[in-house]
Amino acid sequence: MPHGNITRLVPEHGFGFLVDDAGLDWFFVREGIHAGDFAALWLDERVMFSYEWTPKGPRATNIRFEHEVD
């Protein structure tokens, strides 16, 4: 599972961006947050995530705080 940091949040539209440890940028939507709590995210938050390919390009999904344990 890739790791990265939140770089931009646009809560009024329900999306944001993160950059992974390799320096690649990833788009994500509110529904991509594992716990569903978009408001709990903050800039530079350390996260891990899965990803999927969409018609508009790659998207981060299943975003979790690094410290989360199932």
C-alpha positions in Angstrom: 0.0 0.0 0.0 1.6 3.4 -1.0 2.2 6.1 1.5 2.1 9.9 1.1 1.1 13.3 2.5 -2.1 15.4 1.9 -1.1 18.4 -0.1 -4.4 20.2 -0.9 -8.0 20.0 0.5 -11.1 21.5 -1.2 -13.8 20.6 1.4 -16.5 22.7 -0.2 -16.3 20.4 -3.3 -15.3 17.2 -1.5 -12.0 16.5 -3.0 -8.3 16.8 -2.4 -4.8 15.8 -3.5 -1.9 13.9 -2.0 1.7 13.2 -3.1 3.1 9.8 -2.6 6.7 9.0 -1.4 7.8 8.7 -5.0 6.6 12.3 -5.7 3.5 11.4 -7.8 0.4 13.5 -7.3 -2.9 11.7 -6.6 -6.5 13.1 -6.8 -9.1 11.8 -4.3 -12.7 12.3 -3.4 -14.6 12.4 -0.1 -15.8 8.8 -0.7 -12.2 7.6 -0.9 -11.6 8.2 2.8 -11.7 4.9 4.6 -13.4 6.2 7.7 -15.5 8.6 5.7 -14.4 11.6 7.8 -13.1 14.2 5.3 -13.1 16.8 8.0 -10.5 14.9 10.0 -7.9 15.3 7.3 -5.4 18.2 7.5 -2.6 19.4 5.2 0.6 17.4 5.4 -1.3 14.5 7.1 0.6 11.2 6.6 -1.6 8.6 5.0 -1.6 5.3 3.2 -3.9 4.5 0.3 -4.9 2.2 -2.5 -5.6 3.4 -6.0 -7.8 2.8 -9.0 -7.7 3.9 -12.6 -10.6 6.0 -13.8 -11.4 7.5 -17.2 -10.0 10.8 -15.9 -6.8 9.2 -14.6 -5.5 7.6 -11.4 -7.3 8.2 -8.2 -6.3 7.5 -4.6 -8.9 5.4 -2.7 -9.2 3.7 0.7 -7.2 6.5 2.3 -6.3 5.8 5.9 -4.2 7.6 8.5 -0.8 5.9 8.8 -1.5 5.2 12.5 -4.9 3.5 11.8 -5.1 -0.2 12.6 -8.0 -2.4 11.5 
